[in-house]
Amino acid sequence: QVHLVESGGGSVPAGGSVSLSCVASGRIVNDYVMAWFRQAPGKEREFVGRIRWHGETTYATDSMRGRFTISRDNAKDTMYLQMYSVKPEDTAVYYCAAGTLSATAASLYDYWGQGTQVTVSS
């Protein structure tokens, strides 16, 4: 069993920056793919990006690739999401996930955190 806990987030003005962390505990997750998803009110959960154990990253869109940075510290069992130049449309609950498959579909991830709210004001 893997337990994921997100932290960070909060309210941030448009154009600002915000950092999220996801700490994993339980069984070893160093070889797991870890990912960030987000869900805005009334919308489906959306893939943001993923990172493999060796650091290879994939982002959902070019916009995210240019404004977001996903990283991980395997020694600390922690994944990070740094968001720059945030926009009101980035407002969502952000979730971290872990799994054995390098996927973009939420259904293919085995473990989830409880989520952390990011609100971007215009």
DAQUI-V244086 format. One line per field, one symbol per residue. ss: DSSP state (2 for helix, 1 for strand, 0 for the rest). psi: psi as a letter, one per 40 degrees, with the letter a starting at -180 (. if undefined). burial: 1 if it has 16 or more other ideal C-beta (glycine too) atoms within 10 Angstrom, else 0. A space follows every 50 residues. Layout:
ss = ???
psi = ???
burial = ???
This chain:
ss = 01111111011110000111111111000000111111100000011111 10000011100222222111111222011111100002220111111110 0000022200110001111110
psi = ihhhhiiaaahiiheaiihiihhiibihedeihiihiihiheiihhhdii hideehihididdddeeihhiigddefhiihhhifiideehihhiiiiie igiehdeehdiiieihhhhhi.
burial = 01010101100100000101111100001001111111000000111111 10000001110001001111010100111110100100011111111110 0011010010111011010100
